[in-house]
Amino acid sequence: MKQLIRFMSLATLWLFVNQRGFSYDFEVGGIYYGLNTNTQTAYVTYGDKKYSGIVNIPESITFNGRTLDVLEIGSQTFSDCSDLISVNIPQSIHSIGGGAFQGCTSLSTINLPNALAEISGSTFKNCTNLVSIVLPNKISRIGYNAFEGCTKLESINLPESTNEIQGYAFAYCTSLRAIVIPRSVEKLHDWSFRDCIGLKTIVLEDSDKGIGSGGYLYDRNRAFWGTSPHYIYIGRNIIDNLFYGNGDNEGINFSNLSTLSIGSHVNSAIITNISLWSSLKSIYCFSSNPESVEVSFGTNTYVNAKLYVPTGTKEKYLAAEGWKNFFQIEEMNVS
């Protein structure tokens, strides 16, 4: 009997913890709101019924004679609203809580307000019908799992304000074709683009900031795990293992990688497994000082790939360790 009572108590506690309670204070026009007493403003939240169709959030509301500005969308507000088609978000919104649109499988497009500075964790996780989204220019952080499982997301613009991309932020976005990591990014976490199997182009923009430990990027050696790129541009210093792949089933699949470009800002690009990049056909190195860029390609690459170098530097490359092994070196007009 005691065991039964204990089991029932635990079951009740589990239901209490795991069920999402109704946290709204009032409802206006089919939208549930909570009151922020500190700022005397309102935030959008969830209520008795799940949202569906098209939801238009106003910049302000009036309830019981009081007019309140609407400044936030709370955590999990639209979570698992599978019939939600679209949400029009006003420019007054400056914060969207974690998991706000998680599991909204019918949501295909959404507009984000200009004041938004962060995409919180799991905000759009498993929005499997989301095709495109434009991030505001003030975004500094993409949170954990923010777009994980958005399998129809084909492109994403990371604004120059982006400083950090957290773990699994774009994991399993299987339709994503290209990604440009802005020069402003300082933290790129593990698994951030894990298993983005459609990713063909990876660009690390030119920057004097390196990608690595010791004050640079961290948790970076598995960022692109499970991808199969055709083109990689390295515009900044990187540490060992950012582009890790063992030629089998771990890390990056390099069997389709045909073109590699190395920018003029790079003077330390240590890639221990670069000898496995045997599918390379073209390598563009924009550095005028090849002796400062350490590389060690495999013999297949040295024999079959063509190396393009800045005009007037061919002799330098022919004398530099690693680079001098290429059978085909051709000068190019960098501009």
N, C-alpha and C positions, 0 to 999 in steps of 0.2 A: 504494500500500500504506500509506504514511504517512497519507494522508487517511482511509483506511478505519479505521486504528487510532485516529486522532484522533476520528472519528465515533463509534466504539464506546465510547471512553472518555467522551465527552460524554454519550452515551445512558445509560451506566451511572451517571454522576454525576447525571443528571436523575432517573432512577428512584430513586436513593438519597435525593435531596432531597425528591422529591414523594410517596414512599410513606410512609404512617404506620407507624412501627415499633411493635413490641409492647413497651410500657414498664412492664408490671406486674411486681411483685415476687412476688406470690402470689395465689392464688384461694381464695375461701371462699364456698360456697353459690351458685356460678355468677356471682359478681361479682369482678372483677379489682381488685386494690389495689396501691398503691405505698406505700412507707414514707418518711415525713418524719423524717429522722434528727435534725433540729434540735428538733422538738417531741415526738418519739417517738409520733407519731400516724399514722393511715392516711388515704389519700385514694383515692377511687374513680377508676379509669382504664379504658382499653380493653385488649383482649387478643386472643387467637387468634380468637375468634368474636364476631360482632356480637350486641348485645343484642336481644331481641325480647320480645313479650308484655308482661307486667306485671313490673316490677322493684321490689323492696322493699329499700331501703338501710337497714341497721341503724345504730343510734347507736354501737355498738362491736362489735368482732369479736375472736375468739380464734384465734391461729395459733401452732402449736408451743409451746403453753403460755403465750404472751404475749398479754395483752388490750390492745387498742389502741382508742382513741376514733377515730371516723370524722368528720373535721371539714371535708373539702373534696371537691369534684367537680372533677377536673382538666380542662384544656382538651381539647376534641374527644372527650370520653369517650364520648358517645352519637352522635357525628356520623354522619349518613347511615345510622342504624339505622332503615330504612324500615318495619320490622315492629314497632317499639317502640310499644306502645299507651299505657302509663302508667308513671310513675315516682313512687314514694312516697319523699319526701325527709324525713329526720328533722330535728328542731329543732337537732340538734348541728351541722349544716352551716352554716358562716358564709361560705363562698366557693365560687363556681361559675365555672370558667374559661371563657375565650372559646371560642365555637363548640361549647359542650358538647352542645347539642341541635340543632345546625344540620342541616337536611335530614331531620329525623325526621317524615316526611310522614304517619304514622299517629297521631301524638301529638295528642290532642284537649284534654286538660286536664292540669294539673300544679299541685301545691302547692309553695309556696316557703317556706323557713324564716324565722322572724321576725328572725333575726340578720343576714340578708343586707343589705348596704349598697350593692351595685352590681349592675346587670345588665351583664355584660361584653360586649364587642363580639361580634356575630354569635351570641350565645347561642342564640336561637330563630330565626335566619334560615331562611327557607323551610320553616318548620313549617306547611305549607299546610292542615293539618286542625285547627290550634289555634283554638278558638272563644272561649275566655275564660281570663283569668289574673288573679289578685289579687296586686298587688305589696305586699310588706311595708312597714310604716310607717317603716322606717329607710333605705329606698332614697334615695340622694342623686344617683346618676348613672345615666342610661340610655345605654349605650355605642353606638358606631358600628354600624349595621346590626343592632342587637339583635333587632328584630322585623321586619326587612325581608322582604317577600314572604309574610307571614302573611295570606294572602288571605281566610281565614274569620274572622279576629279582628274581632269586632263592637264590643267595648268595652274600654277600659283605664282603670284608676284610677291617676292619678299622685298619690302621697301628698304631704302638705305638706312632707315632708323633701326632695323632689326639688329639686336645685339646677341640674342640667345635663342637657340633652337633646342628644345628639351627632348628627352627620350621618347621614341615612338610617335613623335609629333605628326609624321606623315607615313608611318608604317602601314604597309599593305594597301597603299594607294596605287593599285595595279594599273591604272590608266594614265598615271602621270608620265609624261614624255620627256620633260626637260626640267632641270632645276639650276638656278643661278644663286649661289651663295654670295650675298653682298660683301663688300670690303668691310662693312661695319660689324659683321658677325664676329664675336669674340668667344662664344661658347657653343660648341656643337656636340651634343650628347650622343652616347651610344644608341644605336638602333633608330636614330631619328628618321631614316629613310629605309628602314628594313623591308626587304621583300617587295620593293617597288619594281616589280618584274618588267614593267613597260618602260622604265627609265632608260632613255637612249643617250641623253646628253647631261653631263655634269660639269658645271663651270664654277671654279673658285675665282672670284674677281680679283684683279690686281690689287695688292695691298702690301704695305711695309710690315703689317702685323702678321706674324707667323701663325700657323695652326699647329699647336702642340702643347706640351706641358710647360711648367715654369712661367706661369703668367699669361700663356696664350690659351689656345683651346684645350679643353680637357674632355675625358670620356669620348675620345674621337676615333678610336681605332676600329669601331664597328658601325659607324654612321651609315654606310652604304651596303651593309651586309645583305646578300641575296639579290643584288641588282646585276644587270648584264649590259653595261653601257657600250655604245659604239664610239663615243667621243668624250674625251676628258681634257679640260683646260685647267692647268694649275698656275694660278697667278700670284701665289704667295708661298712662303716657306712652309713645308709640311713635315710632320714627324713620321717615323716608321709606323706602318700599319694603318694609316688612314685609308689607304686603298688596298687593304689586305685581301688576299685570295690565295688558296693553296693549290689551285688548278684542278680541284676535284669538286667537292660539294660544300666547302666552307668559305665564307666571305663573299667576295665579288667573283662573278663568272666573267673571265676575260676572253672567252672564245670569240666574241663578236667585236672586241675593241680594235678598231682599225686606225684611229687617229689620236695622237697625243700632242697637245701644245703646252709649252712651258714658257711662262711670261718673263719679262725682263726684270721683275722684282725678285725672282727666285735665285737664291744662292745656296740653298740647302734643301734638296728634295731627296730625302733618303727613303727609298722604296726597296725593301730587301727582297721582295718577290717579283721585282720588275723583269727578272729573267724569264718569268712565265708568260709574259705578255707577247707571246709568239705570233699573234694574229695581226700585230701592228704593221701597217703599210706605209704610213706617213707620220713623221715626227717633226714638229715645228718648234724650234728653240729660239726665243727672241733675245737671249742674253748675248751681250758683246764680250762677256768674260766667261767662256765655257769652263775654264779651269776651276771656277768657284762653284760650279754645279756638278755635284758628284752623282754619277749614274753607273749602272752596271747591267746592261741589257744582256739577253741571251744571244747565243751565236746565231740562231735563226733570224733574230731581229737585225743584227749587225749585217748579215748577208743579204736579206731580202727587203728590208724597209728603207725608205729614202728619208734622209735627214735634210731639213731645210734650215738654213742659218742666215743671219742678217748679212746684207751686202758688205763685203770687205773683211769678213771674219772667217772665211773658210780655212785659211792657213792656221788660225788659232785653234780651230776645232780639230784639225789634222794633227795638232801637237798635244792636245789635251787628253788626259787619261780618260778612258771610257769612250769618249766621243771619237777618238782617232780610229776606233775599230770598225766604224761604218764603211761599207763598200761604196755607198752612194751618198755624196754630200753635195747639195746644191744651194747656191746663195739665193736669197729672196729679198724683195723690196718690202721692208717691214710695214711701211705705211699702207 
